[in-house]
């Protein structure tokens, strides 16, 4: 227990233009009066130019890092586009797109469904690493036997397709006991304990 009697919070600023931070001053023996605060401000003024210069340099370094990261992302994306354009088979394009999604957005698994003869058919399922291979195999086996109709009540995949918009489920564990299509229910059972879904 410090037994603090006085505390003052003093902004570190360059005049009235920009505040860089805050100095907290504590005293166990006495209150911190206005005169002490005035003296601290006077000391800060002595270092104002240096602090302003260092903070400005820090801002420039952060901006440079941000630009470098943006440039790297742009180069990586252009390389991805070039790779996709060089592919000749539909399956290769789908898998390349899925792998990019897994890397870019931190997903664990991705499935692509395409409209084929008026039903949505699973074309490919891929996973980020071998931890999910068993579930990938089981899910692909299941999707070989079923198709999603163009009916929003046939499942979340159909609903997102028919409505032309995305659907996001934050935590599937909280809704698995709620009414849902038999197809979605079985997919959840295969996946075991999935969390988030984006359709």
LINPEWO-V228391 format. One record per residue. RES is the residue in one small letter. PSI is psi in degrees with one decimal (999 if undefined). OMEGA is omega as a letter, one per 20 degrees, with the letter a starting at -180 (999 if undefined). D_FIRST is the distance of its C-alpha to the first C-alpha in Angstrom with 2 decimals. Layout:
# LINPEWO-V228391
res=RES psi=PSI omega=OMEGA d_first=D_FIRST
res=RES psi=PSI omega=OMEGA d_first=D_FIRST
This chain:
# LINPEWO-V228391
res=x psi=119.6 omega=a d_first=0.00
res=x psi=-27.0 omega=a d_first=3.82
res=x psi=48.6 omega=a d_first=5.75
res=x psi=130.7 omega=r d_first=8.48
res=x psi=-34.6 omega=a d_first=11.88
res=x psi=144.6 omega=r d_first=14.19
res=x psi=137.7 omega=r d_first=14.85
res=x psi=136.5 omega=r d_first=18.37
res=x psi=117.9 omega=a d_first=20.10
res=x psi=121.8 omega=a d_first=23.39
res=x psi=142.5 omega=r d_first=26.11
res=x psi=111.3 omega=a d_first=27.88
res=x psi=162.3 omega=r d_first=31.48
res=x psi=89.0 omega=a d_first=35.05
res=x psi=-134.3 omega=r d_first=36.28
res=x psi=5.6 omega=a d_first=36.57
res=x psi=-50.7 omega=a d_first=37.92
res=x psi=136.2 omega=r d_first=35.13
res=x psi=126.2 omega=a d_first=31.34
res=x psi=-26.4 omega=a d_first=30.10
res=x psi=-160.0 omega=a d_first=26.34
res=x psi=139.0 omega=r d_first=23.31
res=x psi=127.7 omega=r d_first=21.16
res=x psi=125.5 omega=r d_first=17.60
res=x psi=131.9 omega=a d_first=16.60
res=x psi=150.2 omega=r d_first=13.23
res=x psi=129.6 omega=r d_first=13.04
res=x psi=-18.6 omega=a d_first=10.54
res=x psi=-27.8 omega=a d_first=13.68
res=x psi=163.7 omega=r d_first=16.07
res=x psi=152.9 omega=r d_first=17.26
res=x psi=110.9 omega=a d_first=19.04
res=x psi=175.7 omega=a d_first=22.65
res=x psi=-33.6 omega=a d_first=25.69
res=x psi=-39.3 omega=r d_first=27.11
res=x psi=-43.6 omega=r d_first=24.25
res=x psi=-40.5 omega=r d_first=24.52
res=x psi=-39.7 omega=r d_first=28.25
res=x psi=-38.0 omega=r d_first=27.95
res=x psi=-41.9 omega=r d_first=25.79
res=x psi=-39.9 omega=r d_first=28.47
res=x psi=-39.3 omega=r d_first=31.13
res=x psi=-40.3 omega=r d_first=29.60
res=x psi=-36.0 omega=r d_first=29.50
res=x psi=-31.1 omega=a d_first=33.14
res=x psi=-29.0 omega=a d_first=34.08
res=x psi=7.8 omega=a d_first=33.00
res=x psi=-47.7 omega=a d_first=34.27
res=x psi=-42.9 omega=r d_first=37.50
res=x psi=-45.2 omega=r d_first=35.99
res=x psi=-43.5 omega=r d_first=33.27
res=x psi=-41.4 omega=a d_first=35.97
res=x psi=-45.7 omega=a d_first=38.25
res=x psi=-39.3 omega=r d_first=35.77
res=x psi=-37.3 omega=r d_first=34.73
res=x psi=-41.6 omega=r d_first=38.42
res=x psi=-39.2 omega=r d_first=39.16
res=x psi=-41.8 omega=r d_first=36.44
res=x psi=-42.3 omega=r d_first=38.02
res=x psi=-38.8 omega=r d_first=41.41
res=x psi=-40.8 omega=r d_first=40.27
res=x psi=-40.3 omega=r d_first=38.83
res=x psi=-42.2 omega=r d_first=42.08
res=x psi=-43.2 omega=r d_first=44.11
res=x psi=-41.0 omega=r d_first=42.27
res=x psi=-42.7 omega=r d_first=42.82
res=x psi=-39.9 omega=r d_first=46.50
res=x psi=-41.6 omega=r d_first=46.95
res=x psi=-41.1 omega=r d_first=45.54
res=x psi=-42.8 omega=r d_first=47.80
res=x psi=-41.8 omega=r d_first=50.75
res=x psi=-42.3 omega=r d_first=50.13
res=x psi=-39.9 omega=r d_first=49.97
res=x psi=-43.3 omega=r d_first=53.19
res=x psi=-41.6 omega=a d_first=54.94
res=x psi=-40.7 omega=a d_first=53.88
res=x psi=-40.7 omega=r d_first=55.11
res=x psi=-38.0 omega=r d_first=58.40
res=x psi=-39.2 omega=r d_first=58.88
res=x psi=-43.9 omega=r d_first=58.33
res=x psi=-43.1 omega=r d_first=60.91
res=x psi=-40.5 omega=r d_first=63.38
res=x psi=-44.8 omega=r d_first=62.92
res=x psi=-42.6 omega=a d_first=63.53
res=x psi=-22.8 omega=a d_first=66.59
res=x psi=-10.9 omega=a d_first=68.02
res=x psi=148.6 omega=a d_first=67.90
res=x psi=-14.4 omega=a d_first=71.13
res=x psi=144.7 omega=r d_first=70.24
res=x psi=-42.5 omega=a d_first=68.38
res=x psi=-36.6 omega=r d_first=66.38
res=x psi=-40.8 omega=r d_first=65.19
res=x psi=-44.9 omega=a d_first=64.02
res=x psi=-47.2 omega=a d_first=62.13
res=x psi=-38.1 omega=r d_first=60.40
res=x psi=-42.0 omega=r d_first=59.49
res=x psi=-43.4 omega=a d_first=57.98
res=x psi=-44.0 omega=r d_first=55.97
res=x psi=-37.2 omega=r d_first=54.64
res=x psi=-40.3 omega=r d_first=53.54
res=x psi=-43.6 omega=a d_first=51.69
res=x psi=-41.8 omega=a d_first=49.92
res=x psi=-44.9 omega=a d_first=48.78
res=x psi=-37.6 omega=a d_first=47.93
res=x psi=1.2 omega=r d_first=46.09
res=x psi=25.8 omega=r d_first=44.62
res=x psi=158.2 omega=r d_first=46.86
res=x psi=-31.0 omega=a d_first=47.69
res=x psi=149.6 omega=r d_first=51.19
res=x psi=136.1 omega=r d_first=53.81
res=x psi=140.5 omega=r d_first=57.14
res=x psi=130.5 omega=r d_first=59.83
res=x psi=133.5 omega=r d_first=62.39
res=x psi=149.5 omega=r d_first=65.49
res=x psi=123.3 omega=a d_first=68.17
res=x psi=115.0 omega=a d_first=71.26
res=x psi=45.1 omega=r d_first=74.25
res=x psi=15.5 omega=r d_first=72.28
res=x psi=153.5 omega=r d_first=69.47
res=x psi=119.7 omega=a d_first=66.11
res=x psi=135.8 omega=r d_first=66.32
res=x psi=125.8 omega=a d_first=63.61
res=x psi=-29.9 omega=r d_first=64.59
res=x psi=141.9 omega=r d_first=61.78
res=x psi=129.4 omega=r d_first=58.40
res=x psi=159.2 omega=a d_first=56.21
res=x psi=160.6 omega=a d_first=52.77
res=x psi=-33.3 omega=r d_first=50.20
res=x psi=-178.4 omega=a d_first=50.45
res=x psi=-12.8 omega=r d_first=51.88
res=x psi=-27.5 omega=a d_first=49.07
res=x psi=11.8 omega=a d_first=50.88
res=x psi=-42.8 omega=a d_first=54.48
res=x psi=-42.1 omega=r d_first=55.26
res=x psi=-35.6 omega=r d_first=54.20
res=x psi=-47.6 omega=a d_first=56.16
res=x psi=-44.7 omega=a d_first=59.30
res=x psi=-40.1 omega=a d_first=58.96
res=x psi=-41.8 omega=r d_first=58.41
res=x psi=-39.7 omega=r d_first=61.34
res=x psi=-41.3 omega=r d_first=63.55
res=x psi=-44.3 omega=a d_first=62.62
res=x psi=-18.2 omega=r d_first=63.24
res=x psi=-26.6 omega=a d_first=66.68
res=x psi=-10.2 omega=a d_first=67.80
res=x psi=156.7 omega=r d_first=66.49
res=x psi=152.8 omega=r d_first=66.82
res=x psi=124.9 omega=r d_first=65.01
res=x psi=162.1 omega=r d_first=67.35
res=x psi=66.2 omega=a d_first=67.21
res=x psi=118.3 omega=a d_first=65.70
res=x psi=-18.4 omega=r d_first=62.11
res=x psi=-0.4 omega=a d_first=61.96
res=x psi=-11.2 omega=r d_first=62.81
res=x psi=169.0 omega=a d_first=59.26
res=x psi=-34.0 omega=r d_first=56.48
res=x psi=-45.3 omega=r d_first=58.51
res=x psi=-40.5 omega=a d_first=61.46
res=x psi=-44.9 omega=r d_first=59.38
res=x psi=-39.2 omega=r d_first=57.82
res=x psi=-47.5 omega=a d_first=61.31
res=x psi=-34.9 omega=a d_first=63.07
res=x psi=-12.0 omega=r d_first=60.52
res=x psi=32.5 omega=a d_first=60.31
res=x psi=167.9 omega=a d_first=56.53
res=x psi=158.0 omega=r d_first=53.55
res=x psi=132.2 omega=a d_first=51.68
res=x psi=125.9 omega=r d_first=48.07
res=x psi=113.0 omega=a d_first=46.60
res=x psi=-44.4 omega=a d_first=42.84
res=x psi=102.7 omega=a d_first=42.61
res=x psi=-24.7 omega=a d_first=45.91
res=x psi=-26.0 omega=a d_first=44.32
res=x psi=-12.7 omega=a d_first=43.59
res=x psi=-0.5 omega=a d_first=47.23
res=x psi=-19.5 omega=r d_first=49.25
res=x psi=-4.4 omega=r d_first=50.10
res=x psi=160.2 omega=r d_first=51.30
res=x psi=134.0 omega=r d_first=55.01
res=x psi=168.4 omega=a d_first=56.12
res=x psi=151.6 omega=r d_first=59.30
res=x psi=-30.9 omega=r d_first=60.43
res=x psi=-44.0 omega=r d_first=60.42
res=x psi=-38.7 omega=a d_first=56.76
res=x psi=-44.9 omega=a d_first=55.88
res=x psi=-38.0 omega=r d_first=57.67
res=x psi=-40.5 omega=r d_first=56.08
res=x psi=-41.5 omega=r d_first=52.61
res=x psi=-37.8 omega=r d_first=53.71
res=x psi=-41.7 omega=a d_first=54.89
res=x psi=-22.1 omega=r d_first=51.66
res=x psi=-83.9 omega=a d_first=49.64
res=x psi=55.6 omega=a d_first=46.13
res=x psi=158.3 omega=a d_first=46.37
res=x psi=-80.9 omega=a d_first=43.69
res=x psi=144.7 omega=r d_first=44.67
res=x psi=141.8 omega=r d_first=48.22
res=x psi=117.5 omega=r d_first=49.79
res=x psi=999 omega=999 d_first=53.46
